[in-house]
Amino acid sequence: RNWDPKHRYDACSCFLSLFHGTPSYVSALFAMFIIKDPQSPETPFGFGSQNSPLQNLVLEFSTSYFIMDLLHYFVFKPDDVLFITHHLATLFVLLTCRFLVNHGAFAILVILVLAEITSPVQNVWSLARLRKNDVPMAAKLYSFLSPGFYVFYTVARGVIAPAYVVKLGGAYATGAADGVIPGWL
């Protein structure tokens, strides 16, 4: 209620992300490593493995978040072309993985985990940044979180995630998913 109107849409997006990020991070870990598909004796770890029902559920949950946040940006910040393009590209990947080929969820969920591991801290940091000029506690929280957040975010999304994407691209380029995921995807 006390949010500056120019920051309300950013705060809303952060809260949406908080309610998506943590549950999707935890459920992706369960879907990848902990809960096994009853139809398969092993948990699928391959980049081209068939999706398990739980993996599909995580993909659907993330798809709903990206659609909701994308609509939010279309309405409140339609000029943020980079963010909108990111969401559209992510939706393409999620939807094709889930509904078109039904393979490759493990590879996508690893990327989701790498992205969402930073999400709780990023969103709290972003909310504190938005309020730091108005609320002294927010300024203190922002100052406290900033150094660690910058390092954590840089390592997770700037080093590990790109290295994984290169590995993933190499695997697909050498035929890791031939026969189950079309090459044009």
Secondary structure, DSSP 4 states (H G I P E B T S, - for coil): --S-HHHHHHHHHHHHHHHHHHHHHHHHHIIIIISPPTTSSS---STTPBPPHHHHHHHHHHHHHHHHHHHHHHHH-TT-HHHHHHHHHHHHHHHIIIIII-B-HHHHHHHHHHHHTSHHHHHHHHHHHHHTTT-HHHHHHHHHHHHHHHHHHIIIIIIIHHHHHHHHHHHHHTTTTTTTS-TT-
